[in-house]
């Protein structure tokens, strides 16, 4: 089951499909960021490639 990289909370497979980065990591779950900006937060927390 996927987890948030920030707080280690479990997230659903569906959530991970939508918000994970290209490597499958979920950088922010709903508890870690506002729902309206979760994609932006995930991009900000993603390591530079």
N, CA, C and O atoms as a printed pandas DataFrame, in Angstrom:
     atom_number atom_name residue_name chain_id  residue_number  x_coord  y_coord  z_coord
0              1         N          UNK        A               1    0.853   -1.180    0.000
1              2        CA          UNK        A               1    0.000    0.000    0.000
2              3         C          UNK        A               1    0.896    1.240    0.000
3              4         O          UNK        A               1    1.839    1.319    0.787
4              5         N          UNK        A               2    0.611    2.200   -0.871
5              6        CA          UNK        A               2    1.448    3.402   -0.943
6              7         C          UNK        A               2    1.339    4.260    0.310
7              8         O          UNK        A               2    0.320    4.259    1.000
8              9         N          UNK        A               3    2.409    4.990    0.586
9             10        CA          UNK        A               3    2.434    5.876    1.747
10            11         C          UNK        A               3    2.940    7.260    1.354
11            12         O          UNK        A               3    3.614    7.426    0.337
12            13         N          UNK        A               4    2.605    8.239    2.173
13            14        CA          UNK        A               4    3.074    9.615    1.991
14            15         C          UNK        A               4    4.546    9.676    2.416
15            16         O          UNK        A               4    4.905    9.208    3.497
16            17         N          UNK        A               5    5.383   10.249    1.568
17            18        CA          UNK        A               5    6.805   10.378    1.905
18            19         C          UNK        A               5    7.044   11.371    3.026
19            20         O          UNK        A               5    8.068   11.309    3.706
20            21         N          UNK        A               6    6.109   12.285    3.224
21            22        CA          UNK        A               6    6.283   13.321    4.241
22            23         C          UNK        A               6    5.941   12.817    5.646
23            24         O          UNK        A               6    6.705   13.039    6.586
24            25         N          UNK        A               7    4.779   12.131    5.796
25            26        CA          UNK        A               7    4.340   11.717    7.135
26            27         C          UNK        A               7    4.175   10.206    7.292
27            28         O          UNK        A               7    3.855    9.733    8.383
28            29         N          UNK        A               8    4.386    9.454    6.232
29            30        CA          UNK        A               8    4.281    7.990    6.229
30            31         C          UNK        A               8    2.862    7.459    6.383
31            32         O          UNK        A               8    2.678    6.274    6.662
32            33         N          UNK        A               9    1.862    8.309    6.208
33            34        CA          UNK        A               9    0.465    7.858    6.270
34            35         C          UNK        A               9    0.144    7.048    5.018
35            36         O          UNK        A               9    0.660    7.319    3.933
36            37         N          UNK        A              10   -0.716    6.053    5.191
37            38        CA          UNK        A              10   -1.151    5.262    4.039
38            39         C          UNK        A              10   -2.095    6.078    3.177
39            40         O          UNK        A              10   -2.935    6.817    3.691
40            41         N          UNK        A              11   -1.958    5.944    1.870
41            42        CA          UNK        A              11   -2.879    6.558    0.922
42            43         C          UNK        A              11   -3.412    5.456    0.015
43            44         O          UNK        A              11   -2.786    4.407   -0.133
44            45         N          UNK        A              12   -4.557    5.699   -0.584
45            46        CA          UNK        A              12   -5.166    4.690   -1.445
46            47         C          UNK        A              12   -4.386    4.548   -2.748
47            48         O          UNK        A              12   -3.647    5.448   -3.148
48            49         N          UNK        A              13   -4.562    3.408   -3.399
49            50        CA          UNK        A              13   -3.935    3.197   -4.697
50            51         C          UNK        A              13   -4.427    4.234   -5.703
51            52         O          UNK        A              13   -3.653    4.720   -6.528
52            53         N          UNK        A              14   -5.704    4.568   -5.633
53            54        CA          UNK        A              14   -6.271    5.561   -6.538
54            55         C          UNK        A              14   -5.617    6.930   -6.308
55            56         O          UNK        A              14   -5.281    7.621   -7.269
56            57         N          UNK        A              15   -5.435    7.322   -5.049
57            58        CA          UNK        A              15   -4.774    8.586   -4.731
58            59         C          UNK        A              15   -3.357    8.583   -5.296
59            60         O          UNK        A              15   -2.921    9.569   -5.890
60            61         N          UNK        A              16   -2.644    7.484   -5.115
61            62        CA          UNK        A              16   -1.275    7.391   -5.612
62            63         C          UNK        A              16   -1.230    7.467   -7.136
63            64         O          UNK        A              16   -0.318    8.085   -7.686
64            65         N          UNK        A              17   -2.183    6.860   -7.829
65            66        CA          UNK        A              17   -2.219    6.935   -9.290
66            67         C          UNK        A              17   -2.362    8.377   -9.768
67            68         O          UNK        A              17   -1.794    8.755  -10.793
68            69         N          UNK        A              18   -3.119    9.175   -9.028
69            70        CA          UNK        A              18   -3.372   10.552   -9.441
70            71         C          UNK        A              18   -2.249   11.493   -9.008
71            72         O          UNK        A              18   -1.840   12.346   -9.796
72            73         N          UNK        A              19   -1.742   11.367   -7.790
73            74        CA          UNK        A              19   -0.840   12.372   -7.232
74            75         C          UNK        A              19    0.624   11.956   -7.097
75            76         O          UNK        A              19    1.458   12.790   -6.745
76            77         N          UNK        A              20    0.954   10.715   -7.361
77            78        CA          UNK        A              20    2.358   10.291   -7.247
78            79         C          UNK        A              20    3.174   10.877   -8.400
79            80         O          UNK        A              20    2.642   11.202   -9.461
80            81         N          UNK        A              21    4.477   11.002   -8.159
81            82        CA          UNK        A              21    5.339   11.476   -9.235
82            83         C          UNK        A              21    5.631   10.330  -10.197
83            84         O          UNK        A              21    5.082    9.238  -10.056
84            85         N          UNK        A              22    6.498   10.583  -11.176
85            86        CA          UNK        A              22    6.766    9.566  -12.199
86            87         C          UNK        A              22    7.445    8.316  -11.645
87            88         O          UNK        A              22    7.460    7.283  -12.313
88            89         N          UNK        A              23    8.005    8.388  -10.440
89            90        CA          UNK        A              23    8.621    7.210   -9.825
90            91         C          UNK        A              23    7.670    6.489   -8.880
91            92         O          UNK        A              23    8.026    5.461   -8.303
92            93         N          UNK        A              24    6.445    7.031   -8.717
93            94        CA          UNK        A              24    5.456    6.402   -7.852
94            95         C          UNK        A              24    5.455    6.891   -6.424
95            96         O          UNK        A              24    4.714    6.360   -5.596
96            97         N          UNK        A              25    6.269    7.897   -6.105
97            98        CA          UNK        A              25    6.323    8.412   -4.743
98            99         C          UNK        A              25    5.239    9.461   -4.527
99           100         O          UNK        A              25    5.008   10.322   -5.375
100          101         N          UNK        A              26    4.579    9.371   -3.373
101          102        CA          UNK        A              26    3.566   10.352   -2.979
102          103         C          UNK        A              26    4.241   11.302   -1.998
103          104         O          UNK        A              26    4.567   10.909   -0.878
104          105         N          UNK        A              27    4.452   12.539   -2.408
105          106        CA          UNK        A              27    5.199   13.494   -1.591
106          107         C          UNK        A              27    4.330   14.223   -0.585
107          108         O          UNK        A              27    4.854   14.787    0.375
108          109         N          UNK        A              28    3.009   14.230   -0.774
109          110        CA          UNK        A              28    2.107   14.909    0.158
110          111         C          UNK        A              28    0.738   14.245    0.109
111          112         O          UNK        A              28    0.150   14.100   -0.963
112          113         N          UNK        A              29    0.235   13.845    1.265
113          114        CA          UNK        A              29   -1.093   13.262    1.368
114          115         C          UNK        A              29   -2.098   14.361    1.727
115          116         O          UNK        A              29   -1.693   15.496    1.978
116          117         N          UNK        A              30   -3.383   14.052    1.756
117          118        CA          UNK        A              30   -4.363   15.086    2.112
118          119         C          UNK        A              30   -4.119   15.709    3.489
119          120         O          UNK        A              30   -4.461   16.872    3.707
120          121         N          UNK        A              31   -3.538   14.959    4.409
121          122        CA          UNK        A              31   -3.264   15.505    5.739
122          123         C          UNK        A              31   -2.079   16.472    5.736
123          124         O          UNK        A              31   -1.969   17.322    6.619
124          125         N          UNK        A              32   -1.204   16.345    4.759
125          126        CA          UNK        A              32   -0.002   17.180    4.712
126          127         C          UNK        A              32   -0.188   18.477    3.939
127          128         O          UNK        A              32    0.612   19.403    4.076
128          129         N          UNK        A              33   -1.218   18.547    3.142
129          130        CA          UNK        A              33   -1.410   19.760    2.348
130          131         C          UNK        A              33   -2.884   19.967    2.053
131          132         O          UNK        A              33   -3.693   19.049    2.194
132          133         N          UNK        A              34   -3.222   21.166    1.648
133          134        CA          UNK        A              34   -4.610   21.474    1.293
134          135         C          UNK        A              34   -4.967   20.715    0.020
135          136         O          UNK        A              34   -4.143   20.614   -0.889
136          137         N          UNK        A              35   -6.172   20.188   -0.055
137          138        CA          UNK        A              35   -6.595   19.435   -1.231
138          139         C          UNK        A              35   -6.488   20.253   -2.509
139          140         O          UNK        A              35   -6.167   19.705   -3.563
140          141         N          UNK        A              36   -6.746   21.531   -2.437
141          142        CA          UNK        A              36   -6.709   22.367   -3.634
142          143         C          UNK        A              36   -5.303   22.476   -4.210
143          144         O          UNK        A              36   -5.152   22.668   -5.416
144          145         N          UNK        A              37   -4.272   22.359   -3.378
145          146        CA          UNK        A              37   -2.913   22.560   -3.865
146          147         C          UNK        A              37   -2.032   21.343   -3.756
147          148         O          UNK        A              37   -0.809   21.478   -3.802
148          149         N          UNK        A              38   -2.591   20.165   -3.616
149          150        CA          UNK        A              38   -1.770   18.984   -3.356
150          151         C          UNK        A              38   -0.818   18.661   -4.502
151          152         O          UNK        A              38    0.306   18.229   -4.251
152          153         N          UNK        A              39   -1.229   18.857   -5.740
153          154        CA          UNK        A              39   -0.342   18.567   -6.862
154          155         C          UNK        A              39    0.853   19.513   -6.862
155          156         O          UNK        A              39    1.977   19.096   -7.139
156          157         N          UNK        A              40    0.615   20.780   -6.553
157          158        CA          UNK        A              40    1.707   21.740   -6.507
158          159         C          UNK        A              40    2.686   21.416   -5.382
159          160         O          UNK        A              40    3.899   21.526   -5.561
160          161         N          UNK        A              41    2.170   21.023   -4.240
161          162        CA          UNK        A              41    3.032   20.657   -3.112
162          163         C          UNK        A              41    3.852   19.434   -3.460
163          164         O          UNK        A              41    5.037   19.373   -3.134
164          165         N          UNK        A              42    3.246   18.460   -4.114
165          166        CA          UNK        A              42    3.970   17.262   -4.502
166          167         C          UNK        A              42    5.126   17.614   -5.440
167          168         O          UNK        A              42    6.220   17.066   -5.303
168          169         N          UNK        A              43    4.898   18.510   -6.377
169          170        CA          UNK        A              43    5.956   18.934   -7.287
170          171         C          UNK        A              43    7.056   19.680   -6.557
171          172         O          UNK        A              43    8.234   19.496   -6.865
172          173         N          UNK        A              44    6.695   20.519   -5.594
173          174        CA          UNK        A              44    7.689   21.284   -4.836
174          175         C          UNK        A              44    8.563   20.375   -3.981
175          176         O          UNK        A              44    9.757   20.631   -3.819
176          177         N          UNK        A              45    7.983   19.329   -3.441
177          178        CA          UNK        A              45    8.732   18.438   -2.550
178          179         C          UNK        A              45    9.520   17.374   -3.309
179          180         O          UNK        A              45   10.372   16.704   -2.725
180          181         N          UNK        A              46    9.250   17.213   -4.586
181          182        CA          UNK        A              46    9.946   16.218   -5.379
182          183         C          UNK        A              46   11.412   16.621   -5.515
183          184         O          UNK        A              46   11.714   17.792   -5.741
184          185         N          UNK        A              47   12.321   15.662   -5.379
185          186        CA          UNK        A              47   13.728   15.987   -5.546
186          187         C          UNK        A              47   14.025   16.382   -6.989
187          188         O          UNK        A              47   13.383   15.902   -7.922
188          189         N          UNK        A              48   14.996   17.252   -7.153
189          190        CA          UNK        A              48   15.405   17.674   -8.482
190          191         C          UNK        A              48   16.021   16.490   -9.215
191          192         O          UNK        A              48   16.832   15.753   -8.655
192          193         N          UNK        A              49   15.632   16.320  -10.456
193          194        CA          UNK        A              49   16.166   15.187  -11.243
194          195         C          UNK        A              49   17.285   15.640  -12.145
195          196         O          UNK        A              49   17.853   14.830  -12.878
